[in-house]
Amino acid sequence: MSDEEAMISDYLSRGGKVTKCAPGPSDNVVYRSGPRFRRQPKPAQPNEAPAVTEVPAPSPAPEG
């Protein structure tokens, strides 16, 4: 018995069912996967200032 036949007999012994469909194309096919892509970030508007992420320098300790 080949690996494929062993997997099929194991599937059927665990209660799996085989559905036989009529030949030809099916009109009720639902595809759950489709094109997956990331959206491109929106370009910055010309009137918007870029975000400032600078950290101010620590002030010197007072001498004394």
C-alpha angles and dihedrals in degrees: 000000000000125000091255093053090046092052091048094049090046090051092049093045090056091056100269116157131217117220117204114206129197115261119261135046121327121226094200099062114138114197111205098187125063141151110326119197141151119246116243114246114254113259116249114264114244093238094052120095117227116253114268114225100169118130114221115245114255114258116248117260114257114257116232 
